Amino acid sequence: MALDISVEVHCGTCGSANYSLPAGMADEAPIVCNDCSDRLGSVAELKAEMIGQAQAHSAEALRNQLDRIGDPPPA
Ligand SMILES: [Zn+2]
C-alpha cells in the first residue's frame, strides 16, 4: 500500500515529483523516483524537506500528511 506524496520535492536526476512512499516505512528506507528509478534520499531526508516546505508555506494539510507517515498501516 503506497501513500502518494504531493509536495514539491523533485528528483535530482529527471526533475520529476512523481514518487510514492509506503505507509509506516522506517526513516532510513530509500525513496525511489517513479519515472527514472533513481534514489531521492531516505524517508527521514524527505520528511525534513517536506517539513521545511510546510513551514515555508504554512501548509496545515501537509503537516497532517506527515503525521500519518509515521503511523503503522491499518491491520
Ligand atoms: Zn527521476
N, CA, C, O and the ligand as a Tripos MOL2 file, in Angstrom:
@<TRIPOS>MOLECULE
protein
  301   299    76     0     0
PROTEIN
NO_CHARGES

@<TRIPOS>ATOM
      1 N           0.8560   -1.1950    0.0000 N.3       1 MET1
      2 CA          0.0000    0.0000    0.0000 C.3       1 MET1
      3 C           0.8890    1.2410    0.0000 C.2       1 MET1
      4 O           1.7420    1.4000    0.8730 O.2       1 MET1
      5 N           0.6930    2.0890   -0.9490 N.am      2 ALA2
      6 CA          1.5370    3.2680   -1.0840 C.3       2 ALA2
      7 C           0.7550    4.5370   -0.7460 C.2       2 ALA2
      8 O          -0.4550    4.6350   -0.9530 O.2       2 ALA2
      9 N           1.5000    5.4920   -0.2220 N.am      3 LEU3
     10 CA          0.9130    6.7860    0.1020 C.3       3 LEU3
     11 C           1.4790    7.8090   -0.8710 C.2       3 LEU3
     12 O           2.6830    8.0610   -0.8700 O.2       3 LEU3
     13 N           0.6330    8.3960   -1.6920 N.am      4 ASP4
     14 CA          1.1130    9.3870   -2.6490 C.3       4 ASP4
     15 C           1.4230   10.7010   -1.9410 C.2       4 ASP4
     16 O           0.6310   11.2050   -1.1440 O.2       4 ASP4
     17 N           2.5840   11.2340   -2.2500 N.am      5 ILE5
     18 CA          3.0200   12.4880   -1.6470 C.3       5 ILE5
     19 C           2.9490   13.5880   -2.6960 C.2       5 ILE5
     20 O           3.4630   13.4270   -3.8030 O.2       5 ILE5
     21 N           2.3220   14.6920   -2.3560 N.am      6 SER6
     22 CA          2.0620   15.7190   -3.3600 C.3       6 SER6
     23 C           2.8090   17.0150   -3.0710 C.2       6 SER6
     24 O           2.4040   18.0760   -3.5480 O.2       6 SER6
     25 N           3.8870   16.9500   -2.3030 N.am      7 VAL7
     26 CA          4.6790   18.1560   -2.0750 C.3       7 VAL7
     27 C           5.6870   18.3390   -3.2080 C.2       7 VAL7
     28 O           5.9380   17.4240   -3.9920 O.2       7 VAL7
     29 N           6.2580   19.5430   -3.2730 N.am      8 GLU8
     30 CA          7.1540   19.8550   -4.3760 C.3       8 GLU8
     31 C           8.5850   19.4660   -4.0330 C.2       8 GLU8
     32 O           9.4450   20.3270   -3.8480 O.2       8 GLU8
     33 N           8.8340   18.1530   -3.9490 N.am      9 VAL9
     34 CA         10.1950   17.6510   -3.7960 C.3       9 VAL9
     35 C          10.5240   16.9210   -5.0990 C.2       9 VAL9
     36 O           9.9030   15.9120   -5.4330 O.2       9 VAL9
     37 N          11.5060   17.4470   -5.8250 N.am     10 HIS10
     38 CA         11.7560   16.9360   -7.1710 C.3      10 HIS10
     39 C          12.9840   16.0410   -7.2250 C.2      10 HIS10
     40 O          13.9530   16.2330   -6.4910 O.2      10 HIS10
     41 N          12.9130   15.0600   -8.1110 N.am     11 CYS11
     42 CA         14.0330   14.1710   -8.3700 C.3      11 CYS11
     43 C          15.2220   14.9730   -8.9060 C.2      11 CYS11
     44 O          15.0660   15.7910   -9.8120 O.2      11 CYS11
     45 N          16.4190   14.7320   -8.3390 N.am     12 GLY12
     46 CA         17.6000   15.4560   -8.7850 C.3      12 GLY12
     47 C          18.0920   14.9970  -10.1440 C.2      12 GLY12
     48 O          18.9020   15.6800  -10.7700 O.2      12 GLY12
     49 N          17.6190   13.8560  -10.6100 N.am     13 THR13
     50 CA         18.0870   13.2970  -11.8800 C.3      13 THR13
     51 C          17.2020   13.7060  -13.0480 C.2      13 THR13
     52 O          17.7060   14.1620  -14.0740 O.2      13 THR13
     53 N          15.8750   13.5470  -12.9030 N.am     14 CYS14
     54 CA         14.9770   13.8120  -14.0360 C.3      14 CYS14
     55 C          14.0280   14.9840  -13.7540 C.2      14 CYS14
     56 O          13.3070   15.4240  -14.6500 O.2      14 CYS14
     57 N          14.0240   15.4960  -12.5010 N.am     15 GLY15
     58 CA         13.1870   16.6500  -12.1810 C.3      15 GLY15
     59 C          11.7510   16.2980  -11.8680 C.2      15 GLY15
     60 O          10.9410   17.1880  -11.6050 O.2      15 GLY15
     61 N          11.4140   15.0090  -11.8900 N.am     16 SER16
     62 CA         10.0520   14.5810  -11.6160 C.3      16 SER16
     63 C           9.7130   14.7220  -10.1390 C.2      16 SER16
     64 O          10.5820   14.5640   -9.2810 O.2      16 SER16
     65 N           8.4510   15.0200   -9.8410 N.am     17 ALA17
     66 CA          7.9700   14.9970   -8.4590 C.3      17 ALA17
     67 C           7.0540   13.7900   -8.2710 C.2      17 ALA17
     68 O           6.1970   13.7790   -7.3870 O.2      17 ALA17
     69 N           7.2460   12.7800   -9.1100 N.am     18 ASN18
     70 CA          6.3790   11.6050   -9.1290 C.3      18 ASN18
     71 C           7.0560   10.4350   -8.4160 C.2      18 ASN18
     72 O           7.9360    9.7780   -8.9740 O.2      18 ASN18
     73 N           6.6370   10.1870   -7.1900 N.am     19 TYR19
     74 CA          7.1640    9.0690   -6.4220 C.3      19 TYR19
     75 C           6.1620    8.7500   -5.3350 C.2      19 TYR19
     76 O           5.3180    9.5830   -5.0060 O.2      19 TYR19
     77 N           6.2410    7.5660   -4.7780 N.am     20 SER20
     78 CA          5.3200    7.1750   -3.7270 C.3      20 SER20
     79 C           6.0960    6.6380   -2.5400 C.2      20 SER20
     80 O           7.2550    6.2410   -2.6530 O.2      20 SER20
     81 N           5.4270    6.6360   -1.4040 N.am     21 LEU21
     82 CA          6.0700    6.2960   -0.1360 C.3      21 LEU21
     83 C           5.1670    5.3340    0.6240 C.2      21 LEU21
     84 O           4.0660    5.7110    1.0260 O.2      21 LEU21
     85 N           5.6110    4.1030    0.8270 N.am     22 PRO22
     86 CA          4.7860    3.1600    1.5900 C.3      22 PRO22
     87 C           4.5130    3.6780    2.9930 C.2      22 PRO22
     88 O           5.4090    4.2250    3.6350 O.2      22 PRO22
     89 N           3.2970    3.5150    3.4720 N.am     23 ALA23
     90 CA          2.9300    3.9730    4.8060 C.3      23 ALA23
     91 C           3.6580    3.1530    5.8620 C.2      23 ALA23
     92 O           3.8420    1.9460    5.7010 O.2      23 ALA23
     93 N           4.0700    3.8040    6.9330 N.am     24 GLY24
     94 CA          4.7100    3.1090    8.0310 C.3      24 GLY24
     95 C           6.1500    2.7320    7.7610 C.2      24 GLY24
     96 O           6.7340    1.9510    8.5120 O.2      24 GLY24
     97 N           6.7400    3.2760    6.6890 N.am     25 MET25
     98 CA          8.1160    2.9330    6.3340 C.3      25 MET25
     99 C           9.1040    3.5440    7.3250 C.2      25 MET25
    100 O           8.8840    4.6390    7.8430 O.2      25 MET25
    101 N          10.1960    2.8190    7.5810 N.am     26 ALA26
    102 CA         11.2200    3.2950    8.5040 C.3      26 ALA26
    103 C          11.9400    4.5180    7.9410 C.2      26 ALA26
    104 O          12.0300    4.6930    6.7260 O.2      26 ALA26
    105 N          12.4520    5.3660    8.8410 N.am     27 ASP27
    106 CA         13.0880    6.6160    8.4290 C.3      27 ASP27
    107 C          14.2820    6.3960    7.5030 C.2      27 ASP27
    108 O          14.5680    7.2430    6.6570 O.2      27 ASP27
    109 N          14.9830    5.2730    7.6520 N.am     28 GLU28
    110 CA         16.1860    5.0590    6.8480 C.3      28 GLU28
    111 C          15.8950    4.4130    5.4990 C.2      28 GLU28
    112 O          16.8090    4.2210    4.6970 O.2      28 GLU28
    113 N          14.6080    4.0690    5.2350 N.am     29 ALA29
    114 CA         14.2570    3.4290    3.9650 C.3      29 ALA29
    115 C          14.4060    4.4120    2.8040 C.2      29 ALA29
    116 O          14.1640    5.6070    2.9730 O.2      29 ALA29
    117 N          14.8040    3.9180    1.6210 N.am     30 PRO30
    118 CA         15.0120    4.7850    0.4580 C.3      30 PRO30
    119 C          13.7040    5.1680   -0.2310 C.2      30 PRO30
    120 O          12.7580    4.3820   -0.2790 O.2      30 PRO30
    121 N          13.6680    6.3920   -0.7620 N.am     31 ILE31
    122 CA         12.5720    6.8440   -1.6230 C.3      31 ILE31
    123 C          13.0640    6.7680   -3.0600 C.2      31 ILE31
    124 O          14.1580    7.2420   -3.3660 O.2      31 ILE31
    125 N          12.2630    6.1740   -3.9480 N.am     32 VAL32
    126 CA         12.6850    5.9650   -5.3320 C.3      32 VAL32
    127 C          11.7560    6.7150   -6.2780 C.2      32 VAL32
    128 O          10.5350    6.6660   -6.1340 O.2      32 VAL32
    129 N          12.3480    7.4110   -7.2470 N.am     33 CYS33
    130 CA         11.6020    8.1350   -8.2670 C.3      33 CYS33
    131 C          10.7960    7.1520   -9.1190 C.2      33 CYS33
    132 O          11.3250    6.1210   -9.5340 O.2      33 CYS33
    133 N           9.5300    7.4570   -9.3810 N.am     34 ASN34
    134 CA          8.6930    6.5860  -10.2070 C.3      34 ASN34
    135 C           9.0410    6.6850  -11.6890 C.2      34 ASN34
    136 O           8.7030    5.7920  -12.4650 O.2      34 ASN34
    137 N           9.7080    7.7530  -12.0830 N.am     35 ASP35
    138 CA          9.9640    7.9750  -13.5090 C.3      35 ASP35
    139 C          11.3110    7.4290  -13.9540 C.2      35 ASP35
    140 O          11.3980    6.8250  -15.0230 O.2      35 ASP35
    141 N          12.3740    7.6240  -13.1580 N.am     36 CYS36
    142 CA         13.7130    7.1960  -13.5820 C.3      36 CYS36
    143 C          14.3250    6.1910  -12.6190 C.2      36 CYS36
    144 O          15.4410    5.7210  -12.8430 O.2      36 CYS36
    145 N          13.6100    5.8570  -11.5500 N.am     37 SER37
    146 CA         14.0480    4.8430  -10.5880 C.3      37 SER37
    147 C          15.3050    5.2480   -9.8190 C.2      37 SER37
    148 O          15.9430    4.3990   -9.1960 O.2      37 SER37
    149 N          15.6700    6.5260   -9.8540 N.am     38 ASP38
    150 CA         16.8050    6.9930   -9.0820 C.3      38 ASP38
    151 C          16.3840    7.1980   -7.6200 C.2      38 ASP38
    152 O          15.2200    7.4810   -7.3370 O.2      38 ASP38
    153 N          17.3280    7.0540   -6.7120 N.am     39 ARG39
    154 CA         17.0290    7.2930   -5.3000 C.3      39 ARG39
    155 C          16.9550    8.7870   -5.0140 C.2      39 ARG39
    156 O          17.8500    9.5410   -5.3960 O.2      39 ARG39
    157 N          15.8870    9.2160   -4.3420 N.am     40 LEU40
    158 CA         15.7240   10.6240   -3.9860 C.3      40 LEU40
    159 C          16.2640   10.8990   -2.5930 C.2      40 LEU40
    160 O          16.3940   12.0600   -2.2030 O.2      40 LEU40
    161 N          16.5800    9.8560   -1.8370 N.am     41 GLY41
    162 CA         17.0430   10.0330   -0.4620 C.3      41 GLY41
    163 C          16.2480    9.1210    0.4500 C.2      41 GLY41
    164 O          15.4300    8.3230   -0.0090 O.2      41 GLY41
    165 N          16.4970    9.2460    1.7530 N.am     42 SER42
    166 CA         15.7990    8.4150    2.7210 C.3      42 SER42
    167 C          14.4670    9.0500    3.1130 C.2      42 SER42
    168 O          14.2100   10.2190    2.8230 O.2      42 SER42
    169 N          13.6290    8.2580    3.7750 N.am     43 VAL43
    170 CA         12.3630    8.7840    4.2830 C.3      43 VAL43
    171 C          12.6230    9.9610    5.2250 C.2      43 VAL43
    172 O          11.9130   10.9660    5.1800 O.2      43 VAL43
    173 N          13.6430    9.8300    6.0770 N.am     44 ALA44
    174 CA         13.9600   10.9070    7.0210 C.3      44 ALA44
    175 C          14.3470   12.1820    6.2770 C.2      44 ALA44
    176 O          13.9380   13.2760    6.6660 O.2      44 ALA44
    177 N          15.1320   12.0460    5.2130 N.am     45 GLU45
    178 CA         15.5430   13.2180    4.4290 C.3      45 GLU45
    179 C          14.3430   13.8630    3.7540 C.2      45 GLU45
    180 O          14.2270   15.0880    3.7130 O.2      45 GLU45
    181 N          13.4420   13.0230    3.2200 N.am     46 LEU46
    182 CA         12.2590   13.5490    2.5540 C.3      46 LEU46
    183 C          11.3440   14.2500    3.5560 C.2      46 LEU46
    184 O          10.7850   15.3080    3.2680 O.2      46 LEU46
    185 N          11.1980   13.6460    4.7370 N.am     47 LYS47
    186 CA         10.3890   14.2840    5.7860 C.3      47 LYS47
    187 C          10.9500   15.6590    6.1350 C.2      47 LYS47
    188 O          10.2010   16.6240    6.2870 O.2      47 LYS47
    189 N          12.2760   15.7400    6.2610 N.am     48 ALA48
    190 CA         12.9080   17.0150    6.6160 C.3      48 ALA48
    191 C          12.6290   18.0580    5.5380 C.2      48 ALA48
    192 O          12.3380   19.2130    5.8480 O.2      48 ALA48
    193 N          12.7190   17.6490    4.2620 N.am     49 GLU49
    194 CA         12.4390   18.5570    3.1580 C.3      49 GLU49
    195 C          10.9800   19.0030    3.1820 C.2      49 GLU49
    196 O          10.6720   20.1780    2.9830 O.2      49 GLU49
    197 N          10.0810   18.0370    3.4300 N.am     50 MET50
    198 CA          8.6550   18.3510    3.4620 C.3      50 MET50
    199 C           8.3180   19.2760    4.6210 C.2      50 MET50
    200 O           7.5070   20.1900    4.4780 O.2      50 MET50
    201 N           8.9440   19.0350    5.7730 N.am     51 ILE51
    202 CA          8.7000   19.8880    6.9350 C.3      51 ILE51
    203 C           9.1680   21.3120    6.6560 C.2      51 ILE51
    204 O           8.5120   22.2830    7.0320 O.2      51 ILE51
    205 N          10.3250   21.4180    5.9850 N.am     52 GLY52
    206 CA         10.8250   22.7390    5.6250 C.3      52 GLY52
    207 C           9.8490   23.4780    4.7280 C.2      52 GLY52
    208 O           9.6170   24.6750    4.8990 O.2      52 GLY52
    209 N           9.2710   22.7480    3.7570 N.am     53 GLN53
    210 CA          8.2950   23.3680    2.8520 C.3      53 GLN53
    211 C           7.0020   23.6960    3.5840 C.2      53 GLN53
    212 O           6.3580   24.7070    3.3030 O.2      53 GLN53
    213 N           6.6240   22.8280    4.5330 N.am     54 ALA54
    214 CA          5.4080   23.0800    5.3050 C.3      54 ALA54
    215 C           5.5470   24.3620    6.1170 C.2      54 ALA54
    216 O           4.6110   25.1530    6.2310 O.2      54 ALA54
    217 N           6.7340   24.5440    6.6750 N.am     55 GLN55
    218 CA          6.9860   25.7590    7.4550 C.3      55 GLN55
    219 C           6.9850   26.9810    6.5470 C.2      55 GLN55
    220 O           6.5010   28.0480    6.9230 O.2      55 GLN55
    221 N           7.5370   26.8090    5.3390 N.am     56 ALA56
    222 CA          7.6150   27.9280    4.4080 C.3      56 ALA56
    223 C           6.2300   28.3320    3.9200 C.2      56 ALA56
    224 O           5.9720   29.5170    3.7090 O.2      56 ALA56
    225 N           5.3520   27.3800    3.7410 N.am     57 HIS57
    226 CA          4.0490   27.6490    3.1400 C.3      57 HIS57
    227 C           2.8970   27.5890    4.1350 C.2      57 HIS57
    228 O           1.7390   27.7870    3.7670 O.2      57 HIS57
    229 N           3.2230   27.3120    5.4110 N.am     58 SER58
    230 CA          2.1840   27.1990    6.4290 C.3      58 SER58
    231 C           1.0940   26.2170    6.0100 C.2      58 SER58
    232 O          -0.0960   26.4930    6.1570 O.2      58 SER58
    233 N           1.5180   25.0640    5.4850 N.am     59 ALA59
    234 CA          0.5800   24.0910    4.9480 C.3      59 ALA59
    235 C           0.1140   23.1360    6.0480 C.2      59 ALA59
    236 O           0.7720   22.1370    6.3390 O.2      59 ALA59
    237 N          -1.0090   23.4520    6.6410 N.am     60 GLU60
    238 CA         -1.5350   22.6140    7.7150 C.3      60 GLU60
    239 C          -1.8640   21.2120    7.2110 C.2      60 GLU60
    240 O          -1.6510   20.2280    7.9190 O.2      60 GLU60
    241 N          -2.3750   21.1220    6.0020 N.am     61 ALA61
    242 CA         -2.7180   19.8140    5.4450 C.3      61 ALA61
    243 C          -1.4750   18.9470    5.2730 C.2      61 ALA61
    244 O          -1.5240   17.7320    5.4640 O.2      61 ALA61
    245 N          -0.3700   19.5750    4.9140 N.am     62 LEU62
    246 CA          0.8680   18.8310    4.7390 C.3      62 LEU62
    247 C           1.3500   18.2840    6.0770 C.2      62 LEU62
    248 O           1.8450   17.1590    6.1480 O.2      62 LEU62
    249 N           1.2090   19.0660    7.1240 N.am     63 ARG63
    250 CA          1.6020   18.5870    8.4500 C.3      63 ARG63
    251 C           0.7900   17.3450    8.8210 C.2      63 ARG63
    252 O           1.3310   16.3840    9.3680 O.2      63 ARG63
    253 N          -0.4840   17.3690    8.5260 N.am     64 ASN64
    254 CA         -1.3230   16.2020    8.8140 C.3      64 ASN64
    255 C          -0.8540   14.9950    8.0130 C.2      64 ASN64
    256 O          -0.8710   13.8700    8.5130 O.2      64 ASN64
    257 N          -0.4390   15.2230    6.7860 N.am     65 GLN65
    258 CA          0.0590   14.1410    5.9490 C.3      65 GLN65
    259 C           1.3500   13.5770    6.5320 C.2      65 GLN65
    260 O           1.5360   12.3600    6.5490 O.2      65 GLN65
    261 N           2.2230   14.4240    6.9980 N.am     66 LEU66
    262 CA          3.4700   13.9760    7.6170 C.3      66 LEU66
    263 C           3.1840   13.1350    8.8540 C.2      66 LEU66
    264 O           3.8410   12.1190    9.0820 O.2      66 LEU66
    265 N           2.2150   13.5510    9.6470 N.am     67 ASP67
    266 CA          1.8740   12.7970   10.8540 C.3      67 ASP67
    267 C           1.4710   11.3780   10.5200 C.2      67 ASP67
    268 O           1.7910   10.4460   11.2570 O.2      67 ASP67
    269 N           0.7660   11.2070    9.4050 N.am     68 ARG68
    270 CA          0.2760    9.8770    9.0320 C.3      68 ARG68
    271 C           1.3950    8.9590    8.5550 C.2      68 ARG68
    272 O           1.2710    7.7390    8.6570 O.2      68 ARG68
    273 N           2.4820    9.5190    8.0400 N.am     69 ILE69
    274 CA          3.5770    8.6900    7.5280 C.3      69 ILE69
    275 C           4.1320    7.7930    8.6350 C.2      69 ILE69
    276 O           4.4940    6.6430    8.3890 O.2      69 ILE69
    277 N           4.1960    8.3340    9.8600 N.am     70 GLY70
    278 CA          4.7730    7.5660   10.9510 C.3      70 GLY70
    279 C           3.8330    6.5390   11.5490 C.2      70 GLY70
    280 O           4.2610    5.7290   12.3710 O.2      70 GLY70
    281 N           2.5710    6.5460   11.1660 N.am     71 ASP71
    282 CA          1.6160    5.5910   11.7330 C.3      71 ASP71
    283 C           1.7780    4.2180   11.0940 C.2      71 ASP71
    284 O           2.0920    4.1260    9.9070 O.2      71 ASP71
    285 N           1.5710    3.1610   11.8540 N.am     72 PRO72
    286 CA          1.5980    1.8230   11.2540 C.3      72 PRO72
    287 C           0.4090    1.6450   10.3270 C.2      72 PRO72
    288 O          -0.6420    2.2500   10.5430 O.2      72 PRO72
    289 N           0.5620    0.8130    9.2860 N.am     73 PRO73
    290 CA         -0.5650    0.5780    8.3760 C.3      73 PRO73
    291 C          -1.7070   -0.1040    9.1250 C.2      73 PRO73
    292 O          -1.4770   -0.8350   10.0880 O.2      73 PRO73
    293 N          -2.9460    0.1420    8.6760 N.am     74 PRO74
    294 CA         -4.1040   -0.4650    9.3460 C.3      74 PRO74
    295 C          -4.0530   -1.9860    9.2650 C.2      74 PRO74
    296 O          -3.6120   -2.5540    8.2660 O.2      74 PRO74
    297 N          -4.5060   -2.6270   10.3210 N.am     75 ALA75
    298 CA         -4.4460   -4.0940   10.3790 C.3      75 ALA75
    299 C          -5.4400   -4.7150    9.4000 C.2      75 ALA75
    300 O          -5.5330   -5.9390    9.3060 O.2      75 ALA75
    301 ZN         13.6920   10.8080  -11.5050 Zn       76 ZN76
@<TRIPOS>BOND
     1     1     2 1
     2     2     3 1
     3     3     4 2
     4     3     5 am
     5     5     6 1
     6     6     7 1
     7     7     8 2
     8     7     9 am
     9     9    10 1
    10    10    11 1
    11    11    12 2
    12    11    13 am
    13    13    14 1
    14    14    15 1
    15    15    16 2
    16    15    17 am
    17    17    18 1
    18    18    19 1
    19    19    20 2
    20    19    21 am
    21    21    22 1
    22    22    23 1
    23    23    24 2
    24    23    25 am
    25    25    26 1
    26    26    27 1
    27    27    28 2
    28    27    29 am
    29    29    30 1
    30    30    31 1
    31    31    32 2
    32    31    33 am
    33    33    34 1
    34    34    35 1
    35    35    36 2
    36    35    37 am
    37    37    38 1
    38    38    39 1
    39    39    40 2
    40    39    41 am
    41    41    42 1
    42    42    43 1
    43    43    44 2
    44    43    45 am
    45    45    46 1
    46    46    47 1
    47    47    48 2
    48    47    49 am
    49    49    50 1
    50    50    51 1
    51    51    52 2
    52    51    53 am
    53    53    54 1
    54    54    55 1
    55    55    56 2
    56    55    57 am
    57    57    58 1
    58    58    59 1
    59    59    60 2
    60    59    61 am
    61    61    62 1
    62    62    63 1
    63    63    64 2
    64    63    65 am
    65    65    66 1
    66    66    67 1
    67    67    68 2
    68    67    69 am
    69    69    70 1
    70    70    71 1
    71    71    72 2
    72    71    73 am
    73    73    74 1
    74    74    75 1
    75    75    76 2
    76    75    77 am
    77    77    78 1
    78    78    79 1
    79    79    80 2
    80    79    81 am
    81    81    82 1
    82    82    83 1
    83    83    84 2
    84    83    85 am
    85    85    86 1
    86    86    87 1
    87    87    88 2
    88    87    89 am
    89    89    90 1
    90    90    91 1
    91    91    92 2
    92    91    93 am
    93    93    94 1
    94    94    95 1
    95    95    96 2
    96    95    97 am
    97    97    98 1
    98    98    99 1
    99    99   100 2
   100    99   101 am
   101   101   102 1
   102   102   103 1
   103   103   104 2
   104   103   105 am
   105   105   106 1
   106   106   107 1
   107   107   108 2
   108   107   109 am
   109   109   110 1
   110   110   111 1
   111   111   112 2
   112   111   113 am
   113   113   114 1
   114   114   115 1
   115   115   116 2
   116   115   117 am
   117   117   118 1
   118   118   119 1
   119   119   120 2
   120   119   121 am
   121   121   122 1
   122   122   123 1
   123   123   124 2
   124   123   125 am
   125   125   126 1
   126   126   127 1
   127   127   128 2
   128   127   129 am
   129   129   130 1
   130   130   131 1
   131   131   132 2
   132   131   133 am
   133   133   134 1
   134   134   135 1
   135   135   136 2
   136   135   137 am
   137   137   138 1
   138   138   139 1
   139   139   140 2
   140   139   141 am
   141   141   142 1
   142   142   143 1
   143   143   144 2
   144   143   145 am
   145   145   146 1
   146   146   147 1
   147   147   148 2
   148   147   149 am
   149   149   150 1
   150   150   151 1
   151   151   152 2
   152   151   153 am
   153   153   154 1
   154   154   155 1
   155   155   156 2
   156   155   157 am
   157   157   158 1
   158   158   159 1
   159   159   160 2
   160   159   161 am
   161   161   162 1
   162   162   163 1
   163   163   164 2
   164   163   165 am
   165   165   166 1
   166   166   167 1
   167   167   168 2
   168   167   169 am
   169   169   170 1
   170   170   171 1
   171   171   172 2
   172   171   173 am
   173   173   174 1
   174   174   175 1
   175   175   176 2
   176   175   177 am
   177   177   178 1
   178   178   179 1
   179   179   180 2
   180   179   181 am
   181   181   182 1
   182   182   183 1
   183   183   184 2
   184   183   185 am
   185   185   186 1
   186   186   187 1
   187   187   188 2
   188   187   189 am
   189   189   190 1
   190   190   191 1
   191   191   192 2
   192   191   193 am
   193   193   194 1
   194   194   195 1
   195   195   196 2
   196   195   197 am
   197   197   198 1
   198   198   199 1
   199   199   200 2
   200   199   201 am
   201   201   202 1
   202   202   203 1
   203   203   204 2
   204   203   205 am
   205   205   206 1
   206   206   207 1
   207   207   208 2
   208   207   209 am
   209   209   210 1
   210   210   211 1
   211   211   212 2
   212   211   213 am
   213   213   214 1
   214   214   215 1
   215   215   216 2
   216   215   217 am
   217   217   218 1
   218   218   219 1
   219   219   220 2
   220   219   221 am
   221   221   222 1
   222   222   223 1
   223   223   224 2
   224   223   225 am
   225   225   226 1
   226   226   227 1
   227   227   228 2
   228   227   229 am
   229   229   230 1
   230   230   231 1
   231   231   232 2
   232   231   233 am
   233   233   234 1
   234   234   235 1
   235   235   236 2
   236   235   237 am
   237   237   238 1
   238   238   239 1
   239   239   240 2
   240   239   241 am
   241   241   242 1
   242   242   243 1
   243   243   244 2
   244   243   245 am
   245   245   246 1
   246   246   247 1
   247   247   248 2
   248   247   249 am
   249   249   250 1
   250   250   251 1
   251   251   252 2
   252   251   253 am
   253   253   254 1
   254   254   255 1
   255   255   256 2
   256   255   257 am
   257   257   258 1
   258   258   259 1
   259   259   260 2
   260   259   261 am
   261   261   262 1
   262   262   263 1
   263   263   264 2
   264   263   265 am
   265   265   266 1
   266   266   267 1
   267   267   268 2
   268   267   269 am
   269   269   270 1
   270   270   271 1
   271   271   272 2
   272   271   273 am
   273   273   274 1
   274   274   275 1
   275   275   276 2
   276   275   277 am
   277   277   278 1
   278   278   279 1
   279   279   280 2
   280   279   281 am
   281   281   282 1
   282   282   283 1
   283   283   284 2
   284   283   285 am
   285   285   286 1
   286   286   287 1
   287   287   288 2
   288   287   289 am
   289   289   290 1
   290   290   291 1
   291   291   292 2
   292   291   293 am
   293   293   294 1
   294   294   295 1
   295   295   296 2
   296   295   297 am
   297   297   298 1
   298   298   299 1
   299   299   300 2
@<TRIPOS>SUBSTRUCTURE
     1 MET1         2 RESIDUE 1 A MET
     2 ALA2         6 RESIDUE 1 A ALA
     3 LEU3        10 RESIDUE 1 A LEU
     4 ASP4        14 RESIDUE 1 A ASP
     5 ILE5        18 RESIDUE 1 A ILE
     6 SER6        22 RESIDUE 1 A SER
     7 VAL7        26 RESIDUE 1 A VAL
     8 GLU8        30 RESIDUE 1 A GLU
     9 VAL9        34 RESIDUE 1 A VAL
    10 HIS10       38 RESIDUE 1 A HIS
    11 CYS11       42 RESIDUE 1 A CYS
    12 GLY12       46 RESIDUE 1 A GLY
    13 THR13       50 RESIDUE 1 A THR
    14 CYS14       54 RESIDUE 1 A CYS
    15 GLY15       58 RESIDUE 1 A GLY
    16 SER16       62 RESIDUE 1 A SER
    17 ALA17       66 RESIDUE 1 A ALA
    18 ASN18       70 RESIDUE 1 A ASN
    19 TYR19       74 RESIDUE 1 A TYR
    20 SER20       78 RESIDUE 1 A SER
    21 LEU21       82 RESIDUE 1 A LEU
    22 PRO22       86 RESIDUE 1 A PRO
    23 ALA23       90 RESIDUE 1 A ALA
    24 GLY24       94 RESIDUE 1 A GLY
    25 MET25       98 RESIDUE 1 A MET
    26 ALA26      102 RESIDUE 1 A ALA
    27 ASP27      106 RESIDUE 1 A ASP
    28 GLU28      110 RESIDUE 1 A GLU
    29 ALA29      114 RESIDUE 1 A ALA
    30 PRO30      118 RESIDUE 1 A PRO
    31 ILE31      122 RESIDUE 1 A ILE
    32 VAL32      126 RESIDUE 1 A VAL
    33 CYS33      130 RESIDUE 1 A CYS
    34 ASN34      134 RESIDUE 1 A ASN
    35 ASP35      138 RESIDUE 1 A ASP
    36 CYS36      142 RESIDUE 1 A CYS
    37 SER37      146 RESIDUE 1 A SER
    38 ASP38      150 RESIDUE 1 A ASP
    39 ARG39      154 RESIDUE 1 A ARG
    40 LEU40      158 RESIDUE 1 A LEU
    41 GLY41      162 RESIDUE 1 A GLY
    42 SER42      166 RESIDUE 1 A SER
    43 VAL43      170 RESIDUE 1 A VAL
    44 ALA44      174 RESIDUE 1 A ALA
    45 GLU45      178 RESIDUE 1 A GLU
    46 LEU46      182 RESIDUE 1 A LEU
    47 LYS47      186 RESIDUE 1 A LYS
    48 ALA48      190 RESIDUE 1 A ALA
    49 GLU49      194 RESIDUE 1 A GLU
    50 MET50      198 RESIDUE 1 A MET
    51 ILE51      202 RESIDUE 1 A ILE
    52 GLY52      206 RESIDUE 1 A GLY
    53 GLN53      210 RESIDUE 1 A GLN
    54 ALA54      214 RESIDUE 1 A ALA
    55 GLN55      218 RESIDUE 1 A GLN
    56 ALA56      222 RESIDUE 1 A ALA
    57 HIS57      226 RESIDUE 1 A HIS
    58 SER58      230 RESIDUE 1 A SER
    59 ALA59      234 RESIDUE 1 A ALA
    60 GLU60      238 RESIDUE 1 A GLU
    61 ALA61      242 RESIDUE 1 A ALA
    62 LEU62      246 RESIDUE 1 A LEU
    63 ARG63      250 RESIDUE 1 A ARG
    64 ASN64      254 RESIDUE 1 A ASN
    65 GLN65      258 RESIDUE 1 A GLN
    66 LEU66      262 RESIDUE 1 A LEU
    67 ASP67      266 RESIDUE 1 A ASP
    68 ARG68      270 RESIDUE 1 A ARG
    69 ILE69      274 RESIDUE 1 A ILE
    70 GLY70      278 RESIDUE 1 A GLY
    71 ASP71      282 RESIDUE 1 A ASP
    72 PRO72      286 RESIDUE 1 A PRO
    73 PRO73      290 RESIDUE 1 A PRO
    74 PRO74      294 RESIDUE 1 A PRO
    75 ALA75      298 RESIDUE 1 A ALA
    76 ZN76       301 GROUP 0 **** ****
